[in-house]
Amino acid sequence: MVTIADVAKHAGVSPSTVSYVLSGKRSISEQTRSRVEESISALGYHPHAGARSLASSRANVIALVLPLRTDMHVPILMQFATSVVTAAREHDHDVLLLTNDEGPDGLRRVARSALVDAVIVMDIELNDSRVPVLREVGLPAVLIGFPADPAGLTCVDWDFVAAAARCVDHLADLGHREIAFIGPPSAVFARGTGFAQRTTSGFESAVARRGVRATVRPCDPSHSAVRDTVKRLFDDHPALTGLIVHNEAAVAPLLETLRGLGRHVPQHVSVVAMCPEDLAGQVSPRLTAVPIPAEEIGRRAVELLMGKLERAAGVPPATLIAPHLLPGESTAAPPA
């Protein structure tokens, strides 16, 4: 195994100089630094993680709190997680996964253990019990989502209000006068999840602005629940011609139900989805969508966290990623 002493001998410097190059704790001339880095590369030396963390007072690990709930769509969670892990590795950090069921106690545990340098927390509720703990323990943190009171926190998320409004405007511009919003399961609303509340708020504000008749229906993702929800919608609102779906797991059952009812997309009813771009392209017809940018949100969260760790100036307290509409084959003017 190659050691610091081997690198020092190869580069013609002292072992302490090699340590200073690795830790960055002391100014080293560019010529000496280059010689040491060339020796590290030539010998294939890899600093021991424990030694590196001692030298830098860092674990070089961040925690990611994932919301592993039965009403969450696992594929999109994995997009977030993959993006965070990939971006963290670009900054020479590993990722420790925690589950949301650990709650405030999980955050206290990792803060006391010194296992991690910082934390990214997902699935933020408006009155999230973890927020006071984050303020209490002082662990650098970035929230993917916004609580009701974000003061003193660093938050990043998609602009769900603008995304819902973009869907409404698209249907209204096509001439639809009665539309419905099929949202996440009731449990998501019941626990006060921020993104669900903001999406509904954006939808309701937009339909009021456009003078469109509208209704909101939470929906469990099972085939039977989607089928019952869609059937009741058309029974209650026979003039309905547009649907906005913000429930990834409900997309395929929704399209299947519409076909079973003889309501063709987009000839009889138009469908716009707030969902990942790959999901929009996997179904038939290809959906008009406002894609959820999971990869970008995860990457931004890591970048903000690195800025906090480096005590960089100008780390913004709030970052909202603007939505865009991706045209597909599932929307058209309403039937005459």
C-alpha positions in Angstrom: 0.0 0.0 0.0 1.4 3.4 -1.0 1.9 5.8 2.0 2.5 9.5 2.4 6.1 8.7 3.1 6.3 7.0 -0.3 4.8 10.0 -2.0 7.2 12.3 -0.1 10.3 10.3 -1.2 9.1 10.2 -4.8 8.5 14.0 -4.9 11.6 14.8 -2.9 9.7 16.6 -0.1 8.9 16.0 3.5 5.8 13.9 4.5 4.4 17.1 6.2 4.6 18.9 2.9 2.5 16.1 1.3 0.0 16.4 4.2 -0.3 20.2 3.7 -0.9 19.7 0.0 -3.7 17.2 0.7 -5.3 19.2 3.5 -4.8 22.7 2.0 -4.1 24.0 5.5 -0.8 25.7 4.6 0.3 27.7 1.6 2.5 25.6 -0.7 4.4 26.9 -3.8 2.7 26.0 -7.1 5.9 24.2 -8.2 6.0 22.0 -5.1 2.3 21.4 -5.2 2.5 20.2 -8.8 5.5 17.9 -8.0 3.5 16.3 -5.1 0.4 15.9 -7.2 2.4 14.3 -10.0 3.8 11.8 -7.5 0.4 11.1 -6.1 -0.9 10.3 -9.6 2.2 8.3 -10.6 2.1 6.1 -7.4 -1.7 5.8 -7.3 -1.9 7.1 -3.8 -5.4 7.4 -2.2 -5.7 9.3 1.1 -7.4 7.3 3.9 -10.8 8.8 4.5 -10.3 8.9 8.2 -7.0 10.6 8.0 -8.3 13.1 5.4 -11.3 13.9 7.7 -8.9 14.4 10.7 -6.7 16.7 8.6 -9.6 18.8 7.4 -12.0 18.5 10.4 -14.5 17.2 8.0 -16.2 13.8 7.4 -16.7 14.6 3.7 -20.1 13.0 4.0 -23.5 14.7 3.7 -26.8 13.1 4.9 -29.9 12.9 2.6 -33.2 12.5 4.3 -35.5 10.6 1.9 -39.3 10.4 2.3 -39.9 6.7 2.0 -43.7 6.7 2.4 -46.3 4.5 0.7 -47.9 7.5 -1.0 -44.6 8.7 -2.6 -43.6 7.7 -6.1 -40.4 5.8 -5.7 -38.9 6.4 -9.3 -38.9 10.2 -8.8 -37.4 9.8 -5.3 -34.6 7.8 -6.9 -34.0 10.6 -9.4 -33.6 13.0 -6.6 -31.3 10.7 -4.7 -29.2 9.8 -7.7 -28.7 13.5 -8.6 -27.6 14.3 -5.0 -25.2 11.4 -4.9 -23.7 12.3 -8.3 -23.3 16.0 -7.5 -21.8 15.2 -4.0 -19.2 12.9 -5.5 -18.2 15.8 -7.8 -17.4 17.7 -4.6 -15.5 14.7 -3.1 -18.4 13.9 -0.6 -20.2 10.7 0.0 -23.9 10.5 1.0 -25.5 8.9 4.0 -29.2 8.0 3.4 -31.6 8.6 6.3 -35.4 7.9 6.2 -38.0 10.4 7.2 -39.4 8.1 9.8 -36.4 8.9 12.0 -37.8 12.5 12.2 -36.2 15.0 14.6 -34.4 12.3 16.5 -32.6 11.2 13.4 -31.3 14.7 12.8 -30.1 15.1 16.4 -28.4 11.7 16.2 -26.3 12.5 13.1 -25.5 16.0 14.4 -24.1 14.5 17.6 -22.2 11.7 15.9 -20.1 13.9 13.6 -20.8 11.3 10.9 -21.8 14.0 8.5 -20.8 17.6 7.6 -24.3 18.7 6.5 -27.7 17.5 5.6 -30.3 17.8 2.8 -33.9 17.3 3.9 -36.7 16.4 1.5 -40.5 16.3 1.7 -40.9 19.5 3.8 -44.2 20.0 5.5 -45.5 23.5 6.2 -45.2 22.9 10.0 -42.3 20.5 9.8 -41.2 19.2 13.2 -37.6 18.9 11.9 -37.2 22.6 11.2 -36.8 23.7 14.9 -34.2 20.9 15.3 -32.2 22.1 12.3 -32.1 25.6 13.8 -31.2 24.1 17.2 -28.3 21.8 16.2 -26.7 24.3 13.8 -25.8 21.6 11.3 -25.5 23.1 7.8 -28.6 22.2 5.9 -30.5 22.7 2.7 -34.2 21.9 2.4 -35.8 20.6 -0.8 -39.1 22.4 -0.2 -40.3 25.3 1.9 -41.9 25.3 5.4 -44.4 27.9 6.3 -41.7 29.9 8.1 -38.4 29.6 6.2 -36.6 32.3 8.1 -32.9 31.5 8.7 -33.1 28.4 6.4 -31.7 27.6 2.9 -34.4 26.2 0.7 -34.6 25.1 -2.9 -37.5 23.7 -4.9 -39.4 23.8 -8.1 -41.9 26.7 -8.4 -45.0 24.6 -8.0 -47.3 27.7 -8.0 -45.9 28.8 -11.4 -46.0 25.2 -12.7 -49.7 24.7 -11.9 -50.4 28.1 -13.5 -48.5 27.1 -16.6 -50.8 24.1 -17.0 -54.0 26.1 -16.5 -52.8 28.8 -19.0 -52.0 26.1 -21.6 -55.5 24.7 -21.5 -57.2 28.1 -21.3 -55.2 29.3 -24.3 -56.5 26.3 -26.2 -60.1 27.3 -25.3 -60.9 24.9 -22.5 -63.5 26.4 -20.1 -64.0 23.6 -17.6 -61.0 21.7 -16.2 -60.0 19.6 -13.2 -56.9 19.1 -11.2 -56.1 15.5 -10.1 -53.6 15.8 -7.3 -51.6 13.6 -4.9 -53.3 11.3 -2.4 -55.4 12.8 0.4 -52.7 11.8 3.0 -50.2 14.1 1.3 -52.6 17.1 1.8 -53.5 15.9 5.3 -49.9 16.1 6.6 -49.5 19.6 5.2 -46.9 18.8 2.6 -45.7 22.1 1.2 -45.5 21.2 -2.5 -49.1 19.9 -2.6 -50.4 23.0 -0.9 -48.5 25.3 -3.3 -49.6 23.5 -6.4 -53.2 23.7 -5.4 -52.8 27.4 -4.6 -51.2 28.0 -8.0 -54.0 26.1 -9.7 -56.8 27.9 -7.9 -55.3 31.4 -8.5 -54.8 30.7 -12.2 -58.3 29.4 -12.9 -59.7 32.5 -11.1 -57.5 34.7 -13.2 -58.5 33.0 -16.4 -62.2 32.7 -15.6 -62.2 28.9 -16.0 -64.5 26.6 -14.1 -62.5 24.1 -12.1 -62.5 21.4 -9.5 -59.7 19.8 -7.4 -59.6 16.1 -6.5 -57.0 14.3 -4.5 -56.4 10.8 -5.7 -54.8 7.6 -4.4 -52.6 6.0 -7.1 -54.3 2.6 -7.3 -56.1 1.7 -10.5 -59.5 1.4 -8.7 -59.1 4.8 -7.0 -58.1 6.5 -10.2 -61.0 4.9 -12.1 -63.5 5.9 -9.4 -62.1 9.5 -9.3 -62.3 10.0 -13.0 -65.8 8.5 -13.3 -67.1 10.7 -10.6 -65.5 13.8 -12.2 -67.3 13.2 -15.5 -70.6 12.3 -13.7 -70.4 15.5 -11.7 -69.0 17.7 -14.5 -70.1 16.4 -17.9 -68.8 19.5 -19.7 -65.2 18.8 -18.4 -62.7 18.9 -21.3 -59.3 19.3 -19.6 -57.4 17.5 -16.9 -54.2 18.5 -15.1 -52.5 15.6 -13.3 -49.9 16.0 -10.5 -49.7 12.4 -9.4 -47.1 10.4 -11.3 -48.4 6.9 -10.3 -51.9 7.9 -11.5 -50.9 8.8 -15.1 -51.1 5.3 -16.7 -54.4 4.3 -14.9 -55.9 7.7 -15.8 -55.2 7.2 -19.5 -56.5 3.6 -19.3 -59.7 4.8 -17.6 -60.3 7.5 -20.2 -60.0 4.9 -23.0 -62.4 2.6 -21.2 -64.9 5.5 -20.9 -64.6 6.2 -24.7 -63.1 9.6 -24.0 -60.2 9.8 -26.5 -57.1 12.0 -25.7 -57.0 14.7 -27.0 -60.1 14.6 -29.2 -62.5 14.5 -26.3 -60.4 15.5 -23.3 -56.9 17.1 -23.0 -54.4 16.0 -20.4 -51.5 17.9 -19.0 -49.2 16.3 -16.5 -46.8 17.7 -13.9 -44.4 14.7 -14.0 -40.8 13.7 -14.9 -40.0 14.1 -18.6 -39.3 10.4 -19.1 -42.7 9.4 -17.8 -44.4 11.8 -20.2 -42.7 10.1 -23.1 -43.4 6.5 -22.0 -47.2 6.6 -22.3 -49.5 6.9 -25.4 -50.3 9.5 -26.4 -47.1 11.3 -25.4 -48.1 13.7 -22.7 -48.0 17.5 -22.8 -46.1 18.1 -19.6 -44.5 20.6 -17.3 -41.5 18.4 -16.3 -40.4 18.1 -12.7 -36.7 18.9 -12.8 -35.6 16.4 -10.1 -32.0 16.2 -11.3 -31.6 20.0 -11.3 -33.1 20.4 -7.9 -30.8 17.7 -6.4 -27.8 19.3 -8.0 -28.7 22.8 -6.8 -29.3 21.5 -3.3 -25.7 20.1 -3.2 -24.2 23.3 -4.7 -26.0 25.4 -2.0 -24.8 23.0 0.7 -21.2 23.2 -0.5 -21.4 27.0 -0.5 -22.6 26.8 3.2 -19.8 24.5 4.1 -17.2 26.7 2.5 -18.9 29.8 4.2 -19.2 31.3 0.7 -20.8 34.7 0.5 -24.1 35.1 -1.2 -25.7 31.7 -0.7 -29.3 32.6 -1.4 -31.9 31.6 1.3 -34.5 30.7 -1.3 -34.1 29.2 -4.8 -37.1 28.5 -7.0 -36.6 26.7 -10.3 -38.9 28.1 -13.0 -41.1 25.6 -14.9 -41.4 25.2 -18.7 -44.0 23.4 -20.8 -43.0 20.5 -23.0 -45.6 20.1 -25.8 -46.9 16.6 -26.4 -49.7 14.9 -28.2 -52.3 14.9 -25.3 -53.7 18.4 -25.6 -55.8 20.1 -28.3 -58.7 22.5 -28.6 -61.9 21.2 -26.9 -64.5 19.5 -29.1 -66.9 21.9 -30.7 
